Amino acid sequence: MQSATPRDGWIHRRRIGSVLAAFGAFMVLAFGPSPVAAAGTLDQVRQSGKLTLGYRTDAAPFSYQDSAKKAAGYTVTLCQKIADKIKAELGLTSLNVDWVPVTLGDRFKDLQQGKVDLLCGADSATLSRMKDVAFSIPIFPGGIGAMLRADGDQQLRTILEDAPPLEHPVWRGAPARTFISKKTFSVVKGTTAESWLTGRLKEIEIEAEVVPVSSYEEGIQRVLNQSSDVLFGDRAVLMEAAKRSSSEAVVDRLFTYEPIAIGIRRGDEDLRLLVDRSLSQLFRSAEMSKLYTTWFGKASVVTALFYQLTALPE
């Protein structure tokens, strides 16, 4: 057997190196750069001095455009306070906060692709969404509500208000539904209310056609012009719209519990930690009560307890 020469060992190591390099390149192409190699958002903000925040323009009181075309709302206020915390933590003398409008259809994609650093809207944190994006600790105890015309079908309103949650197969007062004519329900496309209503429609025991709409504004208009009997959606958003008009009424019931949270890119744990710490400190402060009152009115004992329990300990 011919003994290996130093040159043979060098060639062998070179071949192994080539194979490993090719394998590494394949892994990057197949799965993307590793989290360690990828620069985190905070590193990028430190270098650029810029933070990009995405917000919806049609989700008042959480996020919307005010009369000056600027971002406003409850979640927008929270994100601005987070931006202040980021600026202080990174020791920046200045931080340019860029507010970018996002749509219902593209908001999570914009976050994944790095077009925005945080989503500051009215997004429910769900397990299915967590496959694509991460979320902060909850910022609001949200859930699905229903809006009707104030002078609409009172029997329908009574059924909606008196019914147990739709997770149960049968509602109270079922016999009365026999006398209700076919109804039209609307729901905003791309929201959790859409999938929820689709999955529970048979259990409602009211014959109804579901007409999806592209925005809350469109859905509310359909209720006003009687094209739809009911608009299902985030109850806080519906309540805010009802405050601006005496023609709409929101039933006194929360059909689901859906914690609303701030969207963050998956794997960006340093940013997530800073966001959660900022929110936790705010939730424990006296300032939180004033902030909540500004957008939603005086908080109930249950709501105040929600923020106390949501805040994480140091």
N, C-alpha and C positions, 0 to 999 in steps of 0.2 A: 504494500500500500504506500502510495506516495505521500510524504509528510506535507502538511500545510505550511506555506511560506507566510511571512509577515504580510506580503502583498495580498495573498489569498484572504487573510483575516480582514484586511482593510476593505476588500471588495465585498466580503460577506456583510460586514457592518454597514457598508454603503447601501447594499441591496435592502437590508432590514430597515434602514433609515428611510429609503425611498418608499417601501411598502407602508411604513407607519405614517409618512407624510401624506401618501395617497389616501390612506384610511381616514386620517384627520380631515383632509379636504372633503371626503365623502360625507363625514359626519356633520360638517358645517353646512354643506349643501342640503343634506337631508333634514337636519334638525335645527339649523340656525346656529349662530355663535353661542357659546356657553354663557351663562349668567355672569360668571367671573370675568370673562373677556369683554362683555358688553358694558359700556359706560352707563351708569345709573342716571336717573333724571337729575338728582341733586348735583352730581358731577357736571352734567351738562349746564345746569343753571348757574353753577359757580363759574364756569368758563364763559358763558354767554351773557350772564346778567339778565336773563329773560326767562319768564315762566308763562306758559301758554295754558289758559284755562278755557275749557269748552262749556258752553251753556245753551240751553234751549230757550227760544224766544217766546214760547207759547205755553209755559207751565207755571204761570203765576199761582200762588205767591212764592213758589220755590225759585223760579228763574224766568225772566222775561226782559224785554227791552222797554225802558221807560220813554217818556216823551222826548228825551234828548238822544234817543237811540243808543243808550248805554245799558250795560248789563245791570240788572237789579233783582232783588228777591232774597228770600231767606237763605237758600243754599249759596247764592252768590256772596252774601255777607259772610257766611262761614268760610268760604274759600278765600275771601280777601284776608280774613284773619289768619288763615293758614299761610298765605303768601307772606304776611308780615312775620310769621314765625320762621318761615324758611329764610327770609332775609336776615333775621337776627342770628339764627343758628349757623348760617354760612358766613357771617361776619361781612356781609356786603354793604357798601355805602349806599347803593341804590339797586333797585330791582324793577325791571320793566315788566309789568303784568299785562299780557295781551289777552283780551277776551274775544274768543272766537265762537260765533253761533254754530251749533251743530243741529242736525236733523234727527228725527226718530229713527230713520232707516240706517243712517251712517254713523251714529254717535259712537258705538262700540268699536267699529272699524277705525274711526279716526283716532281713538285712544290706542288701539293696538298698533297702528302704523306710525305713532309718534306725532301725529298732527296736533294733538293736544296732550297736556301732561296730566290733567285731572278732568273728570266730568262733574260739573257743578249744576245738576238739574234736579229731576224728580224721579230718579231711577231706583226701582225696588231691587234689593239684593236677593237673588234667587240662586239655587244650586245650578240650574241650567246655564245661567249667565256667567257663573263662576268658572265655567269651562273656558271662557274667552277672556274675562277680565276679573280683577279683584275689586274688593270694596273696603271702605273704611268701616269703623264701627257705625251702627245705625245713628242717623241724625234726626229721624222723625218716625213716630209710630203710624205709618201710613196704612192704607187699605182701600178696597174698592167700595165705592158708593154708587148711588143712582140718582139721576136728575130727571124731573118731569116738569111740565108746565104747571104753574101755580094753580091754574084753572082747569087742569087736565082731569083725567079719569080718577076720581077719588077712591073708587073701589080697588083699582090697580095699586094706587099709592098705599092704601091700607094693607093690602096683601104683601107688598114689598116691605113695609115697616114692621108688620107683625110676624113675618115669616122667620123661622129659625134659619141659621146659615145654610147655604145651598149644598154643603157637604152632606147634609141629611137628605134622604131620598124623598121625604114627604113633608110638605109645608102644612102648618095649621090652617084651618079654614078651607081645605081643599074643595069642598062641595061648591063654594061660592064661585070658584073659577070656571065652573061649567057655563056660567052666564056671561063670561067675558069674551068679547069678540077678539079676533086675531090681532096681535099687536106687532109693532115694529120696534126692535131694539137696535141701538147703535153703540159702537165701541171704537176707540181709536186704534188703527192698525199698529202693530209692533209693540203694543203695551201688554203687560201681564193680564190686564182685564180682558183682552181679546181671547187669549188661550183659556182663561178661566171660564168665560161665558160660553165658549164653544164646548167645553167639557161638561158644563152643568146645565145646558139648555134643556135636555130631556127631563131633568129633575125639577124644573120650574113648574111643570104641569100647566103652563099657559102657552097656547099656540102662538108662536112668534117667529117673525123673520128677522134675521140679523143682517144689518147693513153696516159694514165697516166704513169708517171715515178717516180722512188723512190727518185731521187735527181736532183739538178740542173746540176750536172756533167753529169748524164745520159741523161738529156734532151738536153743539149748543144751538146753532142756527136751525138745524133740523128739528130740534125740540120746539123752538119758538114758532117755526112755520108749520108745525104739526106733521112734518114728514116722518118723524120718529116719535114714538110715545115715551121712550126712556133712553137716556144716555148713561152707560156704565163707564166708570173711570175712577181715577184717584179722587177720593172724597174731598181732600183738602183743595184740590184744583177746582172741583165742582162747586165747593162752598165759596171760594173766592169769586168765581163767576157769578154765583147767585147773589152775592152782596152788591153787585153792580146793577142788578135788575130785579124788579119786583115781579117779573113775569115767570121766573124760574123758581123751582123749589127742589131741595135735596132731601131725600128721605132720611129720617133720623135712625140710621143704622149703618154699621160697618160690616160688610159681608165677609171680608177677609182681613187678616193682619199681614201687612207687607212692609217690613222695615225699609225705609228709604236711606240710601247711603251715597257717598261720593265714590265715583269710579276711579280706579287706579290700574295701571298696567300690571299684569301678572309678573311675579318675580322681582318687582321693584320694592323690596322689603324695607330699604332705608327710608324711602319716601313714605311708604305706608306707616312705618313706625312714627315718623314725624307728624304725619296727618293725625293719627290716632292720639298721640300725646297732646297735640294742640287742641283737638276736640275734647278730650277728657278733662283737660285743665279748664276749658271754657264751660263745660257742663257742670263742673263743681263750683263755679264762680257765681256771684250775685248778678253778674252781667247777663247770664243766660236767660234769666226770668224776663228782663227788660227786652232782650232780643226776641224772645218767643212772642211776647205781648205785641210787639211791633207788627208782626206778620200774621198772627193767628188769634190774638186776643188773650185774655187772661188764661193761664194754664190751670187745668184741673189738678187735683191732688194726684190722680193716677198718672197724668202726663209728667208732673214734676218728679214723681217716683221713677218714671221711665228713664229720665236723664240721669238721675242719681245712680241707677243700677247699670246704665250703659257705660258710664265713665269708668275707664280702666284704672286700677291702682298703679302707682309708680313702682 
